[in-house]
Each structure stands twice: as C-alpha cells, then as structure tokens.
Amino acid sequence: MRLSISKSKNPTSLYVIKDIIENNKRTTKVVERLGTIKELEEKLNGQDPIEWAKKYIKELNEKEKG
C-alpha cells in the first residue's frame, strides 16, 4: 500500500491505495480516503498530515505482512 496525493482546484486529498494485478494488467484500488490536508491538520493538532499518513501506511503494511 502507498500514499496517493490528489491535488485539485480546491482541496488536496490523501488516499491509501494498493497495487493489484488483474488479467496481467497492473491497476490500483483505493483502500481508504484519509481526508483533505486541511481536515487532517485540524484533527492532528498541527502535525504534518503527509508525514502522519506515511507512518499510518507503514503500520498498515506491517499488519498486512503479519
């Protein structure tokens, strides 16, 4: 799993995505929408949302490995 940053006209959103191979073609699937940068800054009391998201995804990957 990895972090996807979707920048649009107004908000920038963060997603957890996973690479999947279907019919010998690589595609991605959104696992979880973490929220916008602004929403996360409010929730995390000033902590950097991108750094927090990277740590969160690292934890998810460790849990998935077992």
N, C-alpha and C positions, 0 to 999 in steps of 0.2 A: 504494500500500500504506500501511497505517496500523497504529497500535498499538491493541490491544484489551486492556483490563484486566478480567479476570473475577474478581470477588470472590465467594467462597463462605464457608460457615461456618468452615472451617479455613484453607486456603491461598489466597493471591491469585496467580493465574496470569497470565502475559503471553503474548499471541499476536500474530503478524503476520497481518493479514487484508487481503484485496483485494476491492474492489467489482467486481461483474460484472453485466452486463445480459443476462438470458436471457428470451426471449419478451416483450420490452418491460417486464420487471419487474426491479427492482434487488435484488440479493442479495449476500451476502458469502461468501467462501470463506477458510478458514483455510489460510494458506500454510505457516506454521511455528509450532510451540509453542516458546517461548523458555525456559519453566520458571517455577517459582514465585519470588516475591520472595526467600524465604529461600535457595533454591538459588543464585540469581544473586548474592546478597550474598556467599555463600561463594566462588563462582567468581571474582568481580570484586574480591576483597580490600577490601571496604568501599565501593567505588564505588557510587553511586546506580543501582540497576537500571533505573529508569524513564528516567533521562537517558541511560544507555547504550543502552537499547532504541530510543529516539528517534533517536539518532545512527546506530545499526545500520540502522534502517528508511530513514533518509535516504540512506545509502550504497546500499541495495538499489534505491531509486527512481532514483538516478543511474545505476546499472548498467543498469537496465531501459530508461532513455531512450536509452542508447547512447553 
